[in-house]
Amino acid sequence: MLTLGLLQNLNAWEIILILALGLLLFGRKLPEVGRSLGRGIVEFKKGLKGVEEEVHAASMPQNQPPAYRPPLQSGGADVRVSRADGAEATPAKPSEPAN
């Protein structure tokens, strides 16, 4: 925690002086460091995208064929009724109110 306390007491000129000194010492290596950081970020994003695709694929329901359903058994004659046959509907009786 001592180092963090020292960093809080730096003013703008001291920070500029430290950055200029770092630029003089490591200036030739900075493009290489930037390239390697860029490559690392790209590889990280590719890996993260691969994991996202795996999670998405695992969460999606797989297309499975429907379960086998045996055909319906024939129970008798096929009787179909339509309103055009002239069959009159009987009105329903009103139910008695509950006491």
C-alpha positions in Angstrom: 0.0 0.0 0.0 3.0 2.3 0.3 3.5 2.5 -3.4 -0.1 3.5 -4.0 0.3 6.3 -1.5 3.4 7.6 -3.3 1.5 7.7 -6.7 -1.2 9.9 -5.2 1.3 12.6 -4.4 2.6 13.0 -8.0 1.7 16.2 -9.8 1.4 16.7 -13.6 5.0 17.7 -14.2 6.4 14.7 -12.4 4.1 12.3 -14.4 5.2 14.0 -17.7 8.8 13.6 -16.7 8.4 9.9 -15.9 6.5 9.3 -19.2 9.3 11.1 -21.2 12.0 9.1 -19.5 10.1 5.8 -20.2 9.7 6.9 -23.8 13.5 7.5 -24.1 14.4 4.2 -22.5 11.8 2.0 -24.2 10.9 3.9 -27.4 12.3 1.4 -29.8 10.4 -1.5 -28.2 7.0 0.3 -28.1 5.9 -0.7 -31.6 6.7 -4.4 -30.9 4.9 -4.2 -27.6 1.9 -2.6 -29.3 1.8 -5.3 -32.0 2.0 -8.1 -29.5 -0.7 -6.5 -27.3 -2.9 -6.2 -30.4 -2.4 -9.8 -31.4 -3.1 -10.9 -27.8 -6.4 -8.9 -27.8 -7.4 -10.4 -31.2 -6.6 -14.0 -30.0 -8.5 -13.3 -26.8 -11.6 -12.1 -28.7 -11.4 -15.2 -31.0 -11.3 -17.5 -28.0 -14.2 -15.7 -26.3 -16.2 -15.9 -29.5 -15.6 -19.6 -29.7 -16.8 -20.1 -26.1 -19.9 -17.9 -26.8 -20.8 -20.1 -29.8 -20.4 -23.2 -27.8 -22.7 -21.9 -25.0 -25.3 -20.7 -27.6 -25.2 -24.0 -29.4 -25.7 -25.9 -26.1 -28.6 -23.7 -25.1 -30.5 -24.1 -28.4 -32.9 -27.1 -28.6 -31.7 -29.7 -31.0 -34.0 -30.6 -33.9 -35.2 -34.1 -33.0 -37.9 -35.9 -34.9 -41.2 -36.2 -33.0 -41.7 -39.2 -30.9 -43.4 -42.2 -32.6 -47.2 -42.1 -32.2 -49.1 -45.3 -33.2 -52.0 -44.8 -35.6 -55.4 -44.4 -34.1 -57.5 -47.5 -33.8 -60.8 -47.5 -35.8 -63.6 -47.7 -33.3 -66.6 -47.7 -35.6 -68.3 -45.9 -38.5 -67.1 -42.5 -39.4 -70.1 -40.2 -38.7 -69.7 -36.6 -39.6 -72.3 -34.0 -38.9 -72.5 -30.6 -40.5 -75.0 -27.8 -40.1 -76.0 -28.1 -43.7 -77.6 -31.5 -42.9 -80.6 -29.8 -41.4 -80.0 -31.1 -37.9 -81.4 -28.6 -35.5 -79.4 -27.8 -32.4 -81.4 -28.1 -29.2 -81.0 -25.2 -26.9 -79.3 -25.9 -23.6 -81.4 -25.8 -20.5 -80.5 -23.0 -18.1 -78.9 -24.2 -15.0 -80.4 -23.5 -11.6 -78.8 -20.8 -9.6 -76.8 -22.0 -6.6 -78.3 -21.2 -3.2 
